[in-house]
């Protein structure tokens, strides 16, 4: 870069370092912590469903893990973005660059969303936010969307109450969903499509199946 600058300034006629190429930094494994299938089930089972806030939190985490959604895409959903098409219900996720990504909802996610929407009484407010903030300690929902900061704090709180020691965040559920899908025989290219990734290389960063293999191999060191 220095010699390029000198060439532009006509200090030297050519760049003697033009053929030099620096080493490429290749990332082959993502750093996002993930949950095991047992931990994911433990988390869902620990969320109380006798309150609207509990139903909301379970539905939001469900969208993140079952649809591989980014938290910003999930929080940007309106009520109308959960809609019937044919015999199934679909999700319309608001992705980066004002792009919309549609995919069918998992049958378990349908149950979570249906119970939440019915309890919250927001089914007819089609243009309103799907996931809404709550008034402090009242358990009543506002008309404002849940913020990313509050969603992160909710995830941390739910994980602590579930007894999960893994330090997780909202992005954990995207990586967890993709890994569980691939572990159960899912196709990597289909995972890319479902996650709305531009590159297959990005999807591979969320594939953490090798972590399990590594742990199994370590346990073979027995005395």
FENHU-V771385 format. One record per residue. RES is the residue in three letters. SS is DSSP state (~ for helix, > for strand, _ for the rest). BURIAL is b if it has 9 or more other ideal C-beta (glycine too) atoms within 8 Angstrom, else e. Layout:
res->RES ss->SS burial->BURIAL
res->RES ss->SS burial->BURIAL
This chain:
res->UNK ss->_ burial->e
res->UNK ss->~ burial->e
res->UNK ss->~ burial->b
res->UNK ss->~ burial->e
res->UNK ss->~ burial->e
res->UNK ss->~ burial->b
res->UNK ss->~ burial->b
res->UNK ss->~ burial->e
res->UNK ss->_ burial->e
res->UNK ss->_ burial->e
res->UNK ss->_ burial->e
res->UNK ss->_ burial->e
res->UNK ss->_ burial->e
res->UNK ss->_ burial->e
res->UNK ss->_ burial->b
res->UNK ss->_ burial->e
res->UNK ss->_ burial->e
res->UNK ss->_ burial->e
res->UNK ss->_ burial->e
res->UNK ss->_ burial->e
res->UNK ss->_ burial->e
res->UNK ss->_ burial->e
res->UNK ss->_ burial->e
res->UNK ss->_ burial->e
res->UNK ss->_ burial->e
res->UNK ss->_ burial->e
res->UNK ss->_ burial->e
res->UNK ss->_ burial->e
res->UNK ss->_ burial->e
res->UNK ss->_ burial->e
res->UNK ss->_ burial->e
res->UNK ss->_ burial->b
res->UNK ss->_ burial->b
res->UNK ss->_ burial->b
res->UNK ss->_ burial->b
res->UNK ss->_ burial->e
res->UNK ss->~ burial->e
res->UNK ss->~ burial->e
res->UNK ss->~ burial->b
res->UNK ss->~ burial->b
res->UNK ss->~ burial->e
res->UNK ss->~ burial->b
res->UNK ss->~ burial->b
res->UNK ss->~ burial->b
res->UNK ss->~ burial->e
res->UNK ss->~ burial->b
res->UNK ss->_ burial->b
res->UNK ss->_ burial->e
res->UNK ss->_ burial->e
res->UNK ss->_ burial->e
res->UNK ss->_ burial->e
res->UNK ss->~ burial->b
res->UNK ss->~ burial->b
res->UNK ss->~ burial->b
res->UNK ss->~ burial->b
res->UNK ss->~ burial->b
res->UNK ss->~ burial->b
res->UNK ss->~ burial->b
res->UNK ss->~ burial->b
res->UNK ss->~ burial->b
res->UNK ss->~ burial->b
res->UNK ss->~ burial->b
res->UNK ss->~ burial->b
res->UNK ss->~ burial->b
res->UNK ss->~ burial->b
res->UNK ss->~ burial->b
res->UNK ss->_ burial->b
res->UNK ss->_ burial->b
res->UNK ss->_ burial->b
res->UNK ss->_ burial->b
res->UNK ss->~ burial->b
res->UNK ss->~ burial->e
res->UNK ss->~ burial->b
res->UNK ss->~ burial->b
res->UNK ss->~ burial->b
res->UNK ss->_ burial->e
res->UNK ss->_ burial->b
res->UNK ss->> burial->b
res->UNK ss->~ burial->b
res->UNK ss->~ burial->e
res->UNK ss->~ burial->b
res->UNK ss->> burial->b
res->UNK ss->> burial->e
res->UNK ss->> burial->e
res->UNK ss->> burial->e
res->UNK ss->_ burial->e
res->UNK ss->_ burial->e
res->UNK ss->> burial->b
res->UNK ss->> burial->b
res->UNK ss->> burial->b
res->UNK ss->> burial->b
res->UNK ss->> burial->b
res->UNK ss->> burial->b
res->UNK ss->> burial->b
res->UNK ss->> burial->b
res->UNK ss->~ burial->e
res->UNK ss->~ burial->e
res->UNK ss->~ burial->e
res->UNK ss->> burial->e
res->UNK ss->> burial->e
res->UNK ss->> burial->b
res->UNK ss->> burial->e
res->UNK ss->> burial->b
res->UNK ss->> burial->e
res->UNK ss->_ burial->b
res->UNK ss->_ burial->b
res->UNK ss->~ burial->e
res->UNK ss->~ burial->e
res->UNK ss->~ burial->b
res->UNK ss->~ burial->b
res->UNK ss->~ burial->e
res->UNK ss->~ burial->b
res->UNK ss->~ burial->b
res->UNK ss->~ burial->e
res->UNK ss->~ burial->b
res->UNK ss->~ burial->b
res->UNK ss->~ burial->b
res->UNK ss->~ burial->e
res->UNK ss->~ burial->e
res->UNK ss->~ burial->b
res->UNK ss->_ burial->e
res->UNK ss->_ burial->b
res->UNK ss->_ burial->e
res->UNK ss->_ burial->e
res->UNK ss->_ burial->e
res->UNK ss->_ burial->e
res->UNK ss->_ burial->e
res->UNK ss->_ burial->b
res->UNK ss->> burial->b
res->UNK ss->_ burial->b
res->UNK ss->_ burial->b
res->UNK ss->> burial->b
res->UNK ss->> burial->b
res->UNK ss->> burial->b
res->UNK ss->_ burial->e
res->UNK ss->_ burial->e
res->UNK ss->_ burial->e
res->UNK ss->_ burial->e
res->UNK ss->_ burial->e
res->UNK ss->_ burial->e
res->UNK ss->> burial->b
res->UNK ss->> burial->e
res->UNK ss->> burial->e
res->UNK ss->> burial->e
res->UNK ss->> burial->b
res->UNK ss->_ burial->b
res->UNK ss->_ burial->e
res->UNK ss->~ burial->b
res->UNK ss->~ burial->e
res->UNK ss->~ burial->b
res->UNK ss->~ burial->b
res->UNK ss->~ burial->b
res->UNK ss->~ burial->e
res->UNK ss->~ burial->b
res->UNK ss->~ burial->b
res->UNK ss->~ burial->b
res->UNK ss->~ burial->e
res->UNK ss->~ burial->b
res->UNK ss->~ burial->b
res->UNK ss->~ burial->e
res->UNK ss->~ burial->e
res->UNK ss->_ burial->b
res->UNK ss->_ burial->e
res->UNK ss->_ burial->b
res->UNK ss->_ burial->e
res->UNK ss->_ burial->b
res->UNK ss->_ burial->e
res->UNK ss->_ burial->b
res->UNK ss->_ burial->b
res->UNK ss->_ burial->b
res->UNK ss->~ burial->b
res->UNK ss->~ burial->b
res->UNK ss->~ burial->b
res->UNK ss->~ burial->b
res->UNK ss->~ burial->b
res->UNK ss->~ burial->b
res->UNK ss->~ burial->b
res->UNK ss->~ burial->b
res->UNK ss->~ burial->b
res->UNK ss->~ burial->b
res->UNK ss->~ burial->b
res->UNK ss->~ burial->b
res->UNK ss->~ burial->b
res->UNK ss->_ burial->e
res->UNK ss->_ burial->e
res->UNK ss->_ burial->b
res->UNK ss->_ burial->e
res->UNK ss->~ burial->b
res->UNK ss->~ burial->e
res->UNK ss->~ burial->e
res->UNK ss->~ burial->b
res->UNK ss->~ burial->b
res->UNK ss->~ burial->e
res->UNK ss->~ burial->b
res->UNK ss->~ burial->b
res->UNK ss->_ burial->e
res->UNK ss->_ burial->e
res->UNK ss->_ burial->e
res->UNK ss->_ burial->e
res->UNK ss->~ burial->b
res->UNK ss->~ burial->e
res->UNK ss->~ burial->b
res->UNK ss->~ burial->b
res->UNK ss->~ burial->b
res->UNK ss->~ burial->b
res->UNK ss->_ burial->b
res->UNK ss->_ burial->b
res->UNK ss->_ burial->b
res->UNK ss->~ burial->b
res->UNK ss->~ burial->e
res->UNK ss->~ burial->e
res->UNK ss->~ burial->b
res->UNK ss->~ burial->e
res->UNK ss->~ burial->e
res->UNK ss->~ burial->e
res->UNK ss->~ burial->e
res->UNK ss->~ burial->e
res->UNK ss->~ burial->e
res->UNK ss->_ burial->e
res->UNK ss->_ burial->e
res->UNK ss->_ burial->e
res->UNK ss->_ burial->e
res->UNK ss->_ burial->e
